[in-house]
């Protein structure tokens, strides 16, 4: 696996854990959740971009 993709995947997993943790709170911070979800989506898009570059080679 490409080191960049691996690093981004690791970050994506960490954000997933943070989202799940926030959702388990008695009163979730919805602003924080929104930010985390946007960040997770941005990282997913970057992973997809790296994968597309690898496929073109």
Buried (B, 14 or more C-beta within 10 A) or exposed (E): EEEBBEEBBEBBEEBEEBBEEBEEEEEEEEEEBEEBEEBBEEBBEBBEEBEEEEEEE
